[in-house]
Amino acid sequence: MSTVRIAAAAAHFGRNLDFDVARIGKLIDDARSQGAGLLVLPDAALGGYLADLRHPDPDALPPALKPDDPIIFKVARLAAEMTVCFGYCEADGNIRYNAAVCVNGDGVLGRHRKVHLPAGEVAAYTPGNSFDAFDTPVGRVGMLIDYDKTFPESARSLALDGAEILACLSAWPASITNRAPRMAQDRQARLFDLYDQSRAAENQVVLASSNQTGAMGGMRFLGQSKVVGPGGDILARTFGKAGLAVAGIDVAAEIERARRVLRHLGELRFDAYRSSP
């Protein structure tokens, strides 16, 4: 039995990179003090998210960082023995990606470029084109960036690639078009939780879901960071507040328990599914 403590952060990040790195450092310290081996930080933890999803201002986009930018390796040094996933805007020449990177003190462990872009992001980013799991000291991990988790195929692809833990990094706002008087009644708040629990349960894996808090432009971010077990049960959560959701879990043992009778990945019928419309 080998228990790992997994932390999912709810926090606000903006355009000031020095402030963002300081906040990341504080969250790493807080997670370390709780014995976490894995910390999942939100999408756009370096540089903040878009200020307007409907009509992004091309002159007010997050700072774009190269994959080997020194600030990424500064976070890796802060991570040290801990495995840390975080999001940023990645520059590839003049092309921008909404990206995530997973690091520890040894350097980069894995990367992901957001594949599914909602309408507003299409004007700011280019989509990625793959979902790939990677090995870390806490197990095999796959990353999703917010809207990616709306599509069951995203998480399923990572699970089929051997991912035991899904790290879902989000900058997920409350509904922009149909605001609710209370966050608990918000459609996007309900969907955020539904997707987290469904993606864990249908693939029988552990899921760590982080999200931004606070506001950016006209958007209010939900928080609701959580750790979900392979049966879809929420093991720890922040609700709408900033902070850390931390849970200890023997990942391999709990996955094996969930798959003891029904092994979803082994019972797939690819010959019966449509691969395109």
C-alpha positions, -999 to 999 in steps of 0.1 A, spaced: 0 0 0 14 34 -10 -6 64 -2 0 97 -20 -14 130 -9 -29 149 -38 -37 187 -37 -59 206 -61 -56 244 -58 -83 271 -61 -66 305 -65 -66 337 -86 -38 346 -110 -33 377 -132 -10 393 -156 18 401 -131 42 371 -135 62 380 -103 30 380 -83 20 347 -99 53 330 -91 51 342 -55 15 328 -52 26 295 -68 55 294 -43 31 299 -14 7 272 -26 36 248 -30 47 256 6 11 251 18 8 218 -1 42 206 11 32 213 47 2 190 42 24 162 28 13 165 -8 32 147 -34 12 161 -63 -1 197 -66 -24 207 -95 -26 244 -101 -51 262 -123 -51 269 -160 -33 302 -167 -14 302 -134 13 321 -151 -1 352 -167 -38 348 -160 -67 339 -183 -85 359 -210 -104 389 -197 -132 385 -222 -143 352 -237 -167 366 -263 -144 393 -278 -108 389 -266 -87 420 -270 -56 411 -290 -37 438 -272 -46 424 -237 -37 387 -240 -17 368 -214 21 370 -217 33 342 -240 62 321 -227 84 298 -247 84 262 -235 120 266 -221 113 300 -205 134 304 -173 102 311 -152 90 275 -159 122 261 -145 120 285 -115 87 268 -107 104 235 -111 130 245 -85 102 256 -61 85 222 -67 117 203 -57 105 168 -46 69 176 -54 52 170 -87 34 202 -98 11 209 -128 3 244 -139 -10 263 -169 4 291 -190 2 307 -225 28 290 -247 45 307 -276 57 288 -306 69 316 -329 38 337 -335 15 309 -326 -1 308 -291 -13 277 -272 -33 274 -240 -8 250 -224 0 231 -193 33 217 -180 41 192 -152 74 197 -134 95 187 -104 130 196 -93 144 174 -121 127 195 -148 97 189 -171 78 157 -168 50 162 -193 32 188 -214 -2 194 -229 -17 219 -253 -54 224 -250 -72 206 -278 -108 218 -274 -111 256 -276 -144 274 -268 -155 301 -292 -137 330 -275 -104 311 -273 -103 304 -310 -94 341 -315 -65 339 -291 -51 304 -293 -43 275 -317 -56 241 -306 -33 212 -297 -38 178 -313 -31 150 -288 -36 136 -253 -6 118 -239 0 104 -204 35 105 -188 52 90 -159 58 109 -126 70 100 -91 33 98 -80 22 76 -109 12 80 -145 -5 113 -151 -25 129 -180 -35 165 -182 -67 182 -194 -73 220 -197 -108 231 -187 -130 227 -219 -111 195 -227 -129 177 -199 -163 184 -215 -155 157 -241 -154 121 -227 -130 111 -254 -103 134 -239 -101 116 -206 -107 82 -222 -77 87 -244 -55 94 -214 -69 64 -195 -62 42 -225 -26 56 -224 -23 43 -189 -31 74 -169 -39 67 -133 -44 103 -123 -61 130 -144 -49 165 -137 -77 189 -149 -65 225 -149 -92 251 -153 -100 288 -156 -137 280 -155 -161 309 -151 -197 311 -140 -222 313 -168 -216 344 -189 -249 343 -208 -273 332 -180 -261 344 -147 -277 328 -116 -284 348 -84 -265 322 -64 -233 303 -74 -249 270 -63 -276 275 -89 -252 284 -117 -253 260 -147 -216 261 -152 -210 253 -116 -232 222 -119 -214 211 -151 -180 217 -136 -187 192 -108 -206 168 -131 -177 165 -156 -151 160 -128 -170 132 -112 -181 116 -145 -146 116 -161 -132 99 -129 -160 73 -126 -163 63 -163 -125 57 -165 -121 44 -129 -92 68 -123 -83 95 -97 -89 130 -108 -75 163 -94 -94 193 -106 -80 228 -100 -97 261 -109 -92 299 -107 -111 320 -83 -119 357 -83 -127 377 -114 -110 387 -147 -127 413 -168 -164 403 -169 -159 368 -157 -163 352 -122 -143 320 -117 -159 292 -98 -132 277 -76 -147 243 -67 -113 225 -68 -115 189 -58 -100 155 -56 -122 127 -70 -118 90 -64 -121 63 -92 -158 57 -82 -167 93 -88 -168 102 -51 -154 136 -40 -127 130 -15 -118 167 -8 -130 201 -22 -126 238 -17 -162 248 -27 -161 284 -40 -133 296 -18 -96 299 -25 -74 272 -9 -63 236 -13 -84 204 -16 -61 177 -2 -68 140 0 -46 110 7 -52 79 -16 -35 47 -25 -40 53 -62 -32 18 -75 -52 1 -48 -83 22 -52 -82 18 -90 -79 -19 -86 -108 -19 -61 -130 1 -86 -121 -23 -114 -125 -55 -94 -158 -65 -110 -164 -40 -138 -133 -30 -158 -146 -3 -181 -115 1 -202 -113 -37 -207 -149 -39 -218 -149 -12 -245 -164 -22 -278 -146 0 -304 -162 -19 -332 -196 -6 -321 -188 31 -318 -188 58 -344 -154 75 -348 -169 105 -367 -203 120 -375 
